[in-house]
Amino acid sequence: MLTARLGYTHKRMANAMNIEFDSIVFEENGAFVAHCPQLDISSCGKSVDEARANILTAVRLFLEEAARMGTLREILNEAGYMPDNGRERPPKLVSTESMAVSIEA
């Protein structure tokens, strides 16, 4: 579970809102892609650590822009987040697994 800490400037961090999210990292064509399923945001990097750092930045920027536009609460509600003592708790990720189906081609 990663946490994006929102604050418009470092001076306003006392008013920061913590928003937790899951990140799933997979390899695709030599790059590492980090995906946040709750918000449907992805980012990538040349390593797992770079992909993780980039997803934190991408989620933070997305949520800060939503806050500036006045749509943050709506986005979090639609994604299933619940306010909890100054934090935003995401819907619980229950399972990730590799699966396959067979189709006629």
N, C-alpha and C positions, 0 to 999 in steps of 0.2 A: 504494500500500500504506500503510495507516495502522497505528499501533501503539497499543494500549491498555496503559498501564503500571499494573499492579495493586499496590496497597499500601493497607493499612487506614488508616494515618495517614501524614502526611508524615514523622514520626519513623521509620517502618518502611520507608521507601523503599529503604534499603540492601538489604532483602530482597525488593525488587520483582521481579516476573516480567514480562518483555516478551512480549506476545502480538500478533503481526502479523495483520492481516486486510485484505481488499479491501473497498472501498466503491464501489458503483455509484450514481450520483445521476441521477435522472430527474425530469422535471416532470410533475405530475399536478394538474389543476384549479387551476392558479395557485400551487401549493405545490411545493417541491422535496423529494423523498423520497430519503433515502440508505439503501441496503440493503447489509448484510453477508451475502453468500451462504454463507460458510463456517458461520456460526452462525445463519443465518436470522433476523436481527434488523434491524428498520427503524426509522427515525426521520425527522422532517421539519423543515422550517424555511421561513422566508419568502424565503431566499436560498440559493444553493449553499453559501456559507460557513457559514451557520447550520445547514443540514442536516448538513454535515460535522462541525461541533462537537457537534451533538446525537447523531450516531451514535457518536462517541467516548464521550460520556457514557453512552449506553444500553448499549454493549458493556461498558464498564468496570463499570457497576453490575451488569449480568447476571453477569459473570465473578467479581466480588467476592462476590456472593451465593452463587454456586456454590462458591467456595472456602470460605466460611463454613459451608456445608451439607455440605462434604466430597465434593462431586460434580464438582469442576472437572476432575480427571484423566479421569473417565469421559466428560464432555461433550467435552473436547478430543480424546480418542481416537475417539469416534463421529464427530466432525467431520473426522477425518483429520489432525490436527496431530501433529507429530513434535518431541520435545525436541531442542534443538541448542545446547549451550554456554550454558545459562541462558535461552535464548529458546525460544519455541514457534513453529515454522514451520508455516504453514498449507498445505493442499494448494494446488498451483500453479494459479492461474486462467489458463487457456490462451487463451481467446477470449471476447469479448463482441461480439455483432453483432445488428442488427435483422433479424428473419426474419418471414415471413408464410406462412400456409396458406390455401387456399380451401376452403370447406365449402358444402354445399347447405343452404339454410335454408328 
